[in-house]
């Protein structure tokens, strides 16, 4: 059932991306004079998504046959490999070595966390995320009942904050937030005391209030601050935007996303026919707005229902694990899925600022899909190698 939910999501993603390519992308590449088809054009995104999902399913099935504990034991290998790929992007930006570009900027922000090889891009922090879940699960498993001792808690927080700081320096604060939610989910599953949880929430609330009141002009980068204010005050009634051009530029994507979702009505305008509203990056971070336009409220309920079922199944697998290590791994993967879905949906509905978080399985990107299926393989490994019987 778990794997079928993943296959359903990937199938819907390929159909949605093909639909987007046909109606809003460039579709097939054609000769300007003759009109003859010369290439696959934007259908390439759908093909890449399909190929990555197919390869990912194979990898997930192979990983399900490997005991997850053996992957934790070789932590020095995957830590060195994954973070060895991440660290160069802190200092090297858009440097080409033959066909390889290190520190590639895949968007129009200051995020240089990518590698580009030929026509393919890869973000190593996605692979490092898997390594982090495995090592953090091992750390939690080692401290076990001592998690609420101040000395052990400080070590855990350092383990969490170091990768977050590295990713922040890269300029990818969206991924940094996801790492933070993963760590918090795993510590909660490990039995972190409510006094620390309530204390952390209270401290965060005070810090946010103080930041808004006294340091608003010094927080983050200019466009990040504007994106937050655009959610709070979309009409710019407080005058947060210095000029009308800045205001319109900041709200444009989310405004178009809202219109696109609303225009889909109950059953949508159809995947390959009907009226569609143009949304920037509708194939990527705003794929939900495209699907809302095409398949409507009912279609989105099915799509999000399948994703919610995946999250629930992930946490349930962790709850049934006979050892804590498996529980923590599933808590981390479930937390990652839950966070990405919630943040992406919030971005599309304009209740959260745009921070560059993709919708799992659906947003275009082959490397992202492969990383997801590696996580799926780990959950399947926990299920196959160490779960309690449902009836005994």
Phi, psi and omega in degrees: 000319180299312181292325178295323176297321178294317180296319177301313181298316179295321178297315178297323179296316180297317179296317180296319180290324175294321178297314179299317180299321183288325188255329184234339177275200180265000179055221175287143173285133183231157175286130185297332184269307185272338184079004180289144179290125181246353180187177184275349177056223183284353172295345178302323181298318179293320179294318177298318179299317181293317180295318179295320178295317178299313178295321180297321178298318177298315179297318180298318179294321177294317179296328180296338180273351181259133178294124183301333180294328178291329177289326177291322182296331180265033183303325179300329182291307183286333175294313179298320182292309187288311181285340171294334175276328182288313189301321179300332181287351175287331188243337183253124183231120178053046177257121182264130174237095187064230180280354183263131174246123179261138181071042183284139177264107186276353180226204180250025177251196179257034179267107182249042189264014187250159165248145176233126178235107185064237179263007183250142177242153182214132179253107186295339179295337177291319177289322178295333178299319179294317177298320179297316179300317181294315182288323179291324175297319177297317179299313179296321179294327180288323183273329177044249186290352181266010186300330183269004172284131184309319182297315181289324180295322178298318179297318179296318180294324176295318178301325180279318188284332180298308177296326178297317179296319179298315182290326176297317179298326176298333183100012182251073184291334177299313178293324178300319178296319179298317176303316180298318180292322176301310181300317180295320178298318182291320179292324176297316178296332181278356176097031177301135184297143179296334180294326177286321180296311179296320178298318180293318179296318180295317180296321179295319179297317179295318181296318179295316180298317179295321180297317179294322186282323190238337187233025186301327182279357182244002184273127174057205179263159185307311184292330178294317180295319179297322180296323177295313181294330180294331177285319182287319184225076185294338181270000179059033182292335178271356179075032181291329179276134183294336179204168184295325180297317178296316180300311182295323180294321182288318186272348191303310186297311181292325178296316178293324177298317178299314180298317181298316180296314181295326183290344179286341179061213184282314186245001175086171181265359182099147184287327184234017176205155178117185182263132183231145177261133181287128178232126178302137180058036180294340178277348187242254184297334184250033177296331179297323179293324177295315181293324176299321177294319187276319187244358172072188184298316181296316179298318179294325177298321179292314180299310182288331176296319178295320178293320177297319178298322177298316179298314181297316180297324179295311179295322180295322177297319177296321180293331181272353181295138182279346174237156184291330181301313177297322178297317182292322179298313180294325177296320179293316181291318177297320178296320178297313179297313182299316182294314182295319179295312183297315182292316181296316178297318178299321176298315183291329180269002180060037171252351175226151179289157178286119180230017173072038178256128184276161175271119184308135179076329191264317181297140183297136178152109183295318182294323178297319179294318178299317179297322178299317182288335171296317176298319177301317178299323179293318178297317178297325178296317177298318180296317185285327190254347184195069175230148178289147175294141182297331184244013182195000000 
